Amino acid sequence: MDMDIQTLTAFFMWCTILNVALLLLSSLICLCAADWAYRIHSKWFSISRETFNVAIYSFLGLYKVLIFVFSLIPYIALLLVA
């Protein structure tokens, strides 16, 4: 399969869209249903509410940085060179 710039641009565009949608969904769940999410996770793991809050906040922050570095920035770079 031959990868040209248009194919890569489309790939990174959809990758960014899907990752941002997942980030928004995760953020919305943590914002609107934080108690529900904590109850589910506290059944699986012995974790305090404060530790859960830090873990979720850290996860969302790291995921956002990873989206920027591995999806959004390559997409913008391909738009600039195309």
N, CA, C and O atoms as CSV, one atom per row, in Angstrom:
chain,resi,resn,atom,element,x,y,z
A,1,MET,N,N,0.854,-1.185,0.000
A,1,MET,CA,C,0.000,0.000,0.000
A,1,MET,C,C,0.891,1.236,0.000
A,1,MET,O,O,1.809,1.366,0.810
A,2,ASP,N,N,0.601,2.117,-0.910
A,2,ASP,CA,C,1.402,3.323,-1.058
A,2,ASP,C,C,0.780,4.455,-0.244
A,2,ASP,O,O,-0.373,4.822,-0.468
A,3,MET,N,N,1.538,5.002,0.693
A,3,MET,CA,C,1.050,6.096,1.540
A,3,MET,C,C,1.483,7.431,0.958
A,3,MET,O,O,2.678,7.716,0.892
A,4,ASP,N,N,0.541,8.242,0.540
A,4,ASP,CA,C,0.869,9.579,0.090
A,4,ASP,C,C,0.476,10.579,1.178
A,4,ASP,O,O,-0.095,10.211,2.205
A,5,ILE,N,N,0.792,11.837,0.933
A,5,ILE,CA,C,0.548,12.865,1.956
A,5,ILE,C,C,-0.940,13.017,2.239
A,5,ILE,O,O,-1.314,13.247,3.389
A,6,GLN,N,N,-1.793,12.899,1.244
A,6,GLN,CA,C,-3.227,13.037,1.460
A,6,GLN,C,C,-3.762,11.913,2.348
A,6,GLN,O,O,-4.615,12.150,3.203
A,7,THR,N,N,-3.270,10.710,2.151
A,7,THR,CA,C,-3.702,9.576,2.977
A,7,THR,C,C,-3.257,9.765,4.419
A,7,THR,O,O,-4.031,9.536,5.348
A,8,LEU,N,N,-2.005,10.186,4.606
A,8,LEU,CA,C,-1.512,10.433,5.959
A,8,LEU,C,C,-2.265,11.581,6.630
A,8,LEU,O,O,-2.576,11.516,7.819
A,9,THR,N,N,-2.551,12.615,5.871
A,9,THR,CA,C,-3.301,13.746,6.425
A,9,THR,C,C,-4.687,13.294,6.877
A,9,THR,O,O,-5.132,13.651,7.967
A,10,ALA,N,N,-5.368,12.510,6.044
A,10,ALA,CA,C,-6.687,12.004,6.418
A,10,ALA,C,C,-6.601,11.094,7.639
A,10,ALA,O,O,-7.458,11.152,8.521
A,11,PHE,N,N,-5.571,10.255,7.692
A,11,PHE,CA,C,-5.385,9.367,8.842
A,11,PHE,C,C,-5.234,10.170,10.134
A,11,PHE,O,O,-5.919,9.896,11.119
A,12,PHE,N,N,-4.337,11.161,10.132
A,12,PHE,CA,C,-4.117,11.943,11.348
A,12,PHE,C,C,-5.315,12.825,11.688
A,12,PHE,O,O,-5.556,13.113,12.860
A,13,MET,N,N,-6.064,13.254,10.678
A,13,MET,CA,C,-7.278,14.024,10.947
A,13,MET,C,C,-8.276,13.162,11.722
A,13,MET,O,O,-8.792,13.583,12.758
A,14,TRP,N,N,-8.549,11.946,11.212
A,14,TRP,CA,C,-9.513,11.074,11.879
A,14,TRP,C,C,-8.992,10.588,13.234
A,14,TRP,O,O,-9.759,10.436,14.185
A,15,CYS,N,N,-7.704,10.350,13.310
A,15,CYS,CA,C,-7.096,9.953,14.579
A,15,CYS,C,C,-7.305,11.053,15.624
A,15,CYS,O,O,-7.651,10.768,16.770
A,16,THR,N,N,-7.096,12.301,15.226
A,16,THR,CA,C,-7.291,13.431,16.139
A,16,THR,C,C,-8.755,13.571,16.533
A,16,THR,O,O,-9.064,13.768,17.708
A,17,ILE,N,N,-9.649,13.471,15.573
A,17,ILE,CA,C,-11.083,13.602,15.854
A,17,ILE,C,C,-11.542,12.526,16.837
A,17,ILE,O,O,-12.230,12.828,17.812
A,18,LEU,N,N,-11.166,11.284,16.586
A,18,LEU,CA,C,-11.592,10.188,17.466
A,18,LEU,C,C,-10.981,10.305,18.867
A,18,LEU,O,O,-11.659,10.060,19.864
A,19,ASN,N,N,-9.715,10.676,18.937
A,19,ASN,CA,C,-9.070,10.823,20.242
A,19,ASN,C,C,-9.657,11.983,21.042
A,19,ASN,O,O,-9.852,11.860,22.251
A,20,VAL,N,N,-9.940,13.097,20.390
A,20,VAL,CA,C,-10.547,14.236,21.093
A,20,VAL,C,C,-11.960,13.885,21.544
A,20,VAL,O,O,-12.377,14.285,22.632
A,21,ALA,N,N,-12.698,13.146,20.728
A,21,ALA,CA,C,-14.045,12.716,21.127
A,21,ALA,C,C,-13.976,11.814,22.363
A,21,ALA,O,O,-14.783,11.954,23.282
A,22,LEU,N,N,-13.023,10.900,22.382
A,22,LEU,CA,C,-12.859,10.022,23.546
A,22,LEU,C,C,-12.435,10.819,24.779
A,22,LEU,O,O,-12.900,10.543,25.884
A,23,LEU,N,N,-11.565,11.793,24.599
A,23,LEU,CA,C,-11.152,12.655,25.709
A,23,LEU,C,C,-12.343,13.449,26.247
A,23,LEU,O,O,-12.517,13.564,27.460
A,24,LEU,N,N,-13.156,13.992,25.353
A,24,LEU,CA,C,-14.335,14.744,25.789
A,24,LEU,C,C,-15.338,13.847,26.509
A,24,LEU,O,O,-15.911,14.252,27.520
A,25,LEU,N,N,-15.554,12.650,26.008
A,25,LEU,CA,C,-16.449,11.703,26.666
A,25,LEU,C,C,-15.931,11.342,28.057
A,25,LEU,O,O,-16.697,11.324,29.021
A,26,SER,N,N,-14.652,11.057,28.161
A,26,SER,CA,C,-14.062,10.724,29.459
A,26,SER,C,C,-14.162,11.896,30.428
A,26,SER,O,O,-14.472,11.707,31.604
A,27,SER,N,N,-13.903,13.095,29.941
A,27,SER,CA,C,-14.000,14.286,30.784
A,27,SER,C,C,-15.430,14.518,31.235
A,27,SER,O,O,-15.675,14.875,32.388
A,28,LEU,N,N,-16.376,14.315,30.321
A,28,LEU,CA,C,-17.785,14.482,30.657
A,28,LEU,C,C,-18.231,13.482,31.716
A,28,LEU,O,O,-18.964,13.840,32.638
A,29,ILE,N,N,-17.796,12.243,31.591
A,29,ILE,CA,C,-18.132,11.226,32.589
A,29,ILE,C,C,-17.553,11.613,33.938
A,29,ILE,O,O,-18.228,11.492,34.961
A,30,CYS,N,N,-16.303,12.079,33.951
A,30,CYS,CA,C,-15.681,12.474,35.222
A,30,CYS,C,C,-16.345,13.714,35.807
A,30,CYS,O,O,-16.387,13.883,37.025
A,31,LEU,N,N,-16.857,14.571,34.949
A,31,LEU,CA,C,-17.508,15.787,35.429
A,31,LEU,C,C,-18.924,15.513,35.930
A,31,LEU,O,O,-19.313,15.999,36.992
A,32,CYS,N,N,-19.683,14.746,35.180
A,32,CYS,CA,C,-21.093,14.541,35.495
A,32,CYS,C,C,-21.375,13.291,36.321
A,32,CYS,O,O,-22.371,13.236,37.043
A,33,ALA,N,N,-20.513,12.297,36.221
A,33,ALA,CA,C,-20.776,11.024,36.888
A,33,ALA,C,C,-19.546,10.564,37.677
A,33,ALA,O,O,-19.188,9.386,37.651
A,34,ALA,N,N,-18.915,11.492,38.367
A,34,ALA,CA,C,-17.685,11.169,39.096
A,34,ALA,C,C,-17.942,10.136,40.192
A,34,ALA,O,O,-17.132,9.230,40.391
A,35,ASP,N,N,-19.055,10.266,40.899
A,35,ASP,CA,C,-19.358,9.307,41.971
A,35,ASP,C,C,-19.572,7.906,41.403
A,35,ASP,O,O,-19.096,6.926,41.976
A,36,TRP,N,N,-20.277,7.808,40.291
A,36,TRP,CA,C,-20.509,6.522,39.647
A,36,TRP,C,C,-19.187,5.891,39.206
A,36,TRP,O,O,-18.955,4.702,39.423
A,37,ALA,N,N,-18.323,6.698,38.585
A,37,ALA,CA,C,-17.023,6.187,38.138
A,37,ALA,C,C,-16.178,5.746,39.325
A,37,ALA,O,O,-15.495,4.724,39.264
A,38,TYR,N,N,-16.228,6.526,40.412
A,38,TYR,CA,C,-15.459,6.141,41.606
A,38,TYR,C,C,-15.992,4.836,42.204
A,38,TYR,O,O,-15.206,3.978,42.605
A,39,ARG,N,N,-17.308,4.678,42.267
A,39,ARG,CA,C,-17.877,3.439,42.821
A,39,ARG,C,C,-17.432,2.218,42.009
A,39,ARG,O,O,-17.094,1.183,42.583
A,40,ILE,N,N,-17.431,2.333,40.704
A,40,ILE,CA,C,-17.010,1.216,39.855
A,40,ILE,C,C,-15.540,0.888,40.108
A,40,ILE,O,O,-15.183,-0.274,40.302
A,41,HIS,N,N,-14.695,1.906,40.103
A,41,HIS,CA,C,-13.263,1.662,40.257
A,41,HIS,C,C,-12.901,1.240,41.677
A,41,HIS,O,O,-11.956,0.475,41.871
A,42,SER,N,N,-13.627,1.722,42.654
A,42,SER,CA,C,-13.305,1.326,44.032
A,42,SER,C,C,-13.700,-0.128,44.301
A,42,SER,O,O,-13.192,-0.742,45.240
A,43,LYS,N,N,-14.601,-0.682,43.484
A,43,LYS,CA,C,-14.909,-2.111,43.608
A,43,LYS,C,C,-13.764,-2.960,43.054
A,43,LYS,O,O,-13.491,-4.048,43.562
A,44,TRP,N,N,-13.109,-2.469,42.028
A,44,TRP,CA,C,-12.008,-3.201,41.412
A,44,TRP,C,C,-10.705,-3.027,42.178
A,44,TRP,O,O,-9.935,-3.975,42.328
A,45,PHE,N,N,-10.459,-1.802,42.666
A,45,PHE,CA,C,-9.194,-1.473,43.321
A,45,PHE,C,C,-9.482,-0.837,44.673
A,45,PHE,O,O,-10.467,-0.116,44.835
A,46,SER,N,N,-8.627,-1.107,45.626
A,46,SER,CA,C,-8.727,-0.453,46.928
A,46,SER,C,C,-8.081,0.922,46.798
A,46,SER,O,O,-6.859,1.056,46.874
A,47,ILE,N,N,-8.919,1.946,46.601
A,47,ILE,CA,C,-8.412,3.289,46.310
A,47,ILE,C,C,-9.271,4.320,47.020
A,47,ILE,O,O,-10.495,4.196,47.062
A,48,SER,N,N,-8.635,5.329,47.572
A,48,SER,CA,C,-9.383,6.397,48.236
A,48,SER,C,C,-9.913,7.372,47.184
A,48,SER,O,O,-9.458,7.381,46.040
A,49,ARG,N,N,-10.867,8.179,47.588
A,49,ARG,CA,C,-11.456,9.145,46.656
A,49,ARG,C,C,-10.421,10.173,46.197
A,49,ARG,O,O,-10.399,10.560,45.028
A,50,GLU,N,N,-9.568,10.611,47.116
A,50,GLU,CA,C,-8.544,11.594,46.758
A,50,GLU,C,C,-7.553,11.011,45.752
A,50,GLU,O,O,-7.163,11.684,44.798
A,51,THR,N,N,-7.148,9.764,45.967
A,51,THR,CA,C,-6.233,9.104,45.039
A,51,THR,C,C,-6.895,8.897,43.683
A,51,THR,O,O,-6.255,9.058,42.644
A,52,PHE,N,N,-8.168,8.543,43.693
A,52,PHE,CA,C,-8.914,8.378,42.444
A,52,PHE,C,C,-8.956,9.693,41.674
A,52,PHE,O,O,-8.728,9.707,40.464
A,53,ASN,N,N,-9.244,10.790,42.357
A,53,ASN,CA,C,-9.309,12.089,41.697
A,53,ASN,C,C,-7.967,12.458,41.061
A,53,ASN,O,O,-7.924,12.950,39.933
A,54,VAL,N,N,-6.876,12.219,41.787
A,54,VAL,CA,C,-5.549,12.523,41.249
A,54,VAL,C,C,-5.246,11.625,40.046
A,54,VAL,O,O,-4.701,12.091,39.045
A,55,ALA,N,N,-5.595,10.348,40.142
A,55,ALA,CA,C,-5.327,9.415,39.042
A,55,ALA,C,C,-6.105,9.808,37.791
A,55,ALA,O,O,-5.547,9.814,36.693
A,56,ILE,N,N,-7.375,10.134,37.942
A,56,ILE,CA,C,-8.195,10.511,36.784
A,56,ILE,C,C,-7.706,11.821,36.173
A,56,ILE,O,O,-7.601,11.942,34.952
A,57,TYR,N,N,-7.408,12.798,37.026
A,57,TYR,CA,C,-6.907,14.083,36.539
A,57,TYR,C,C,-5.583,13.888,35.802
A,57,TYR,O,O,-5.369,14.487,34.748
A,58,SER,N,N,-4.701,13.063,36.344
A,58,SER,CA,C,-3.412,12.789,35.710
A,58,SER,C,C,-3.603,12.065,34.382
A,58,SER,O,O,-2.946,12.393,33.394
A,59,PHE,N,N,-4.501,11.082,34.355
A,59,PHE,CA,C,-4.778,10.342,33.120
A,59,PHE,C,C,-5.288,11.277,32.028
A,59,PHE,O,O,-4.810,11.230,30.895
A,60,LEU,N,N,-6.252,12.121,32.364
A,60,LEU,CA,C,-6.818,13.016,31.354
A,60,LEU,C,C,-5.773,14.012,30.857
A,60,LEU,O,O,-5.728,14.322,29.666
A,61,GLY,N,N,-4.938,14.511,31.755
A,61,GLY,CA,C,-3.881,15.435,31.351
A,61,GLY,C,C,-2.859,14.772,30.448
A,61,GLY,O,O,-2.464,15.344,29.432
A,62,LEU,N,N,-2.427,13.571,30.808
A,62,LEU,CA,C,-1.462,12.844,29.993
A,62,LEU,C,C,-2.062,12.486,28.636
A,62,LEU,O,O,-1.394,12.607,27.608
A,63,TYR,N,N,-3.306,12.052,28.631
A,63,TYR,CA,C,-3.966,11.693,27.367
A,63,TYR,C,C,-4.062,12.908,26.448
A,63,TYR,O,O,-3.878,12.785,25.237
A,64,LYS,N,N,-4.349,14.071,27.012
A,64,LYS,CA,C,-4.435,15.293,26.211
A,64,LYS,C,C,-3.074,15.626,25.596
A,64,LYS,O,O,-3.001,15.983,24.420
A,65,VAL,N,N,-2.006,15.515,26.371
A,65,VAL,CA,C,-0.668,15.780,25.844
A,65,VAL,C,C,-0.320,14.781,24.743
A,65,VAL,O,O,0.240,15.159,23.714
A,66,LEU,N,N,-0.649,13.509,24.958
A,66,LEU,CA,C,-0.362,12.494,23.942
A,66,LEU,C,C,-1.143,12.734,22.651
A,66,LEU,O,O,-0.625,12.498,21.560
A,67,ILE,N,N,-2.378,13.199,22.772
A,67,ILE,CA,C,-3.163,13.548,21.575
A,67,ILE,C,C,-2.476,14.665,20.817
A,67,ILE,O,O,-2.341,14.599,19.596
A,68,PHE,N,N,-2.037,15.699,21.537
A,68,PHE,CA,C,-1.365,16.814,20.866
A,68,PHE,C,C,-0.099,16.350,20.155
A,68,PHE,O,O,0.123,16.693,18.994
A,69,VAL,N,N,0.733,15.570,20.850
A,69,VAL,CA,C,2.030,15.188,20.314
A,69,VAL,C,C,1.909,14.188,19.166
A,69,VAL,O,O,2.599,14.319,18.155
A,70,PHE,N,N,1.035,13.191,19.315
A,70,PHE,CA,C,1.003,12.100,18.341
A,70,PHE,C,C,-0.132,12.178,17.326
A,70,PHE,O,O,-0.154,11.384,16.385
A,71,SER,N,N,-1.072,13.103,17.481
A,71,SER,CA,C,-2.163,13.214,16.510
A,71,SER,C,C,-2.273,14.617,15.915
A,71,SER,O,O,-2.209,14.795,14.699
A,72,LEU,N,N,-2.440,15.606,16.790
A,72,LEU,CA,C,-2.728,16.957,16.316
A,72,LEU,C,C,-1.525,17.606,15.635
A,72,LEU,O,O,-1.661,18.155,14.542
A,73,ILE,N,N,-0.368,17.551,16.255
A,73,ILE,CA,C,0.823,18.187,15.680
A,73,ILE,C,C,1.213,17.544,14.341
A,73,ILE,O,O,1.514,18.273,13.397
A,74,PRO,N,N,1.220,16.205,14.221
A,74,PRO,CA,C,1.496,15.633,12.881
A,74,PRO,C,C,0.452,16.045,11.840
A,74,PRO,O,O,0.792,16.276,10.679
A,75,TYR,N,N,-0.807,16.137,12.250
A,75,TYR,CA,C,-1.854,16.564,11.319
A,75,TYR,C,C,-1.598,17.987,10.827
A,75,TYR,O,O,-1.689,18.259,9.630
A,76,ILE,N,N,-1.278,18.890,11.748
A,76,ILE,CA,C,-1.000,20.282,11.373
A,76,ILE,C,C,0.238,20.357,10.485
A,76,ILE,O,O,0.259,21.107,9.510
A,77,ALA,N,N,1.267,19.584,10.817
A,77,ALA,CA,C,2.485,19.581,10.004
A,77,ALA,C,C,2.188,19.102,8.582
A,77,ALA,O,O,2.690,19.678,7.617
A,78,LEU,N,N,1.386,18.066,8.450
A,78,LEU,CA,C,1.026,17.580,7.108
A,78,LEU,C,C,0.185,18.596,6.345
A,78,LEU,O,O,0.316,18.722,5.128
A,79,LEU,N,N,-0.672,19.316,7.051
A,79,LEU,CA,C,-1.438,20.369,6.370
A,79,LEU,C,C,-0.510,21.475,5.845
A,79,LEU,O,O,-0.744,22.041,4.777
A,80,LEU,N,N,0.528,21.766,6.601
A,80,LEU,CA,C,1.450,22.829,6.191
A,80,LEU,C,C,2.320,22.446,4.993
A,80,LEU,O,O,2.650,23.296,4.166
A,81,VAL,N,N,2.688,21.176,4.902
A,81,VAL,CA,C,3.559,20.757,3.798
A,81,VAL,C,C,2.775,20.334,2.553
A,81,VAL,O,O,3.344,20.248,1.465
A,82,ALA,N,N,1.486,20.072,2.704
A,82,ALA,CA,C,0.687,19.603,1.555
A,82,ALA,C,C,0.309,20.754,0.651
A,82,ALA,O,O,-0.360,20.550,-0.362
